[in-house]
Amino acid sequence: MKNEKDIALEFNEFSKNYTEDMIRCVPHYMDLVSSFTKNLPEDFKPEHILDLGCGNGNITAQFIPYFPDSNYTLVDASKEMIDLCQKQFQDYNVKYCNTYFKDFHFEEGHYDLIVAGFSLHHCSNNERQALFKKIYSALKKGGIFSYCDLMISKTNSDHPSLLKEWGGYVNSNFPDGEKWAWVMEHYKDYDNPTDYSLQFEWLKLAGFTNIQTPFKDGYWIYLQIQK
Ligand SMILES: C[S@@+](CC[C@H](N)C(=O)[O-])C[C@H]1O[C@@H](n2cnc3c(N)ncnc32)[C@H](O)[C@@H]1O
C-alpha cells in the first residue's frame, strides 16, 4: 500500500471521469449507490447527514431529492472531488471538509445519518475499527450508518475467483485490457478491502446490534445499521 497522503492525489486524477469509470469498473455500482435511499425507514427524516469520502457526490446526490432541507457535511481528502461537490450542491445546506477521516472531528450524538460509499476500503484495518467507534458515538440514538463496499480481504481463499469475475466485467467494458491493468494497479496501491464477517465483528464491538444487509451480490455489499 502507498502512503495515505497519496490517496488525495490519486482521486484528484480519478475525479476527471469518475462516475463513468465507476459504472464500468465496479460491478453493481448503481445498484449499490441507489440502495442508500431504497431501504430507509418510512418516517426517517435526517436533520444532519455526514458523507465520509463523498467523492464527486454520488451518494449525497441520492439523498438531496428526498431531504433537500437537511444539513450535509461532506468529507474527502481530495480537493478536486470536493470542488465537484461544491459545483453540484450550491443550492443546499452543505458544509465541506477537505481532510482525512483521521483528522475529522466527529461531534458526539450529532448525526441522524452517516454514509460512506466505496471509501472505507481505503482505510487500514485499525483505522476502520477506530472509525466504526467514532461513527457509533457521532450518531444519535436511532440514527443510521450505511455504507457499501467490496467486502473480501486479499488473503481470503475466494479472492482469486473474485478477481477473475471482476476482471471479466471490466474487460467486457474495456476490451483492450488497459483499464483492468489500471484498476489492478490502483487496487494494489490504495485498496484494503476486508471480509464481510470481520466488519460485522468490528461493528458489534463498536456497539451496533441492528445490522442489515439490504444488497449483496457476491462480495459487493451494502450494509445499513441502526444505532
Ligand atoms: C472510490 S471513491 C468513492 C466516492 C463516492 N462516495 C462514491 O460512492 O462514488 C473514494 C473517496 O474516498 C476518499 N477517501 C479515501 N480515503 C480517505 C480518507 N482516509 N479520508 C478522507 N477521504 C478519503 C477519496 O479521496 C475518494 O474521493
The ligand as a Gaussian input file, in Angstrom:
#p B3LYP/6-31G(d) Opt

LIG

0 1
 C      -13.983000       5.360000      -4.552000
 S      -14.276000       7.000000      -4.056000
 C      -15.980000       6.936000      -3.527000
 C      -16.729000       8.219000      -3.798000
 C      -18.249000       8.179000      -3.551000
 N      -18.537000       8.034000      -2.148000
 C      -18.890000       7.068000      -4.341000
 O      -19.549000       6.200000      -3.726000
 O      -18.781000       7.052000      -5.553000
 C      -13.445000       7.100000      -2.522000
 C      -13.323000       8.541000      -1.994000
 O      -12.895000       8.492000      -0.636000
 C      -11.849000       9.434000      -0.435000
 N      -11.011000       8.901000       0.642000
 C      -10.396000       7.709000       0.688000
 N       -9.765000       7.530000       1.844000
 C       -9.980000       8.652000       2.578000
 C       -9.593000       9.087000       3.886000
 N       -8.857000       8.312000       4.675000
 N      -10.002000      10.292000       4.308000
 C      -10.778000      11.086000       3.504000
 N      -11.175000      10.733000       2.259000
 C      -10.790000       9.540000       1.804000
 C      -11.127000       9.528000      -1.779000
 O      -10.463000      10.762000      -1.926000
 C      -12.292000       9.351000      -2.764000
 O      -12.838000      10.574000      -3.182000

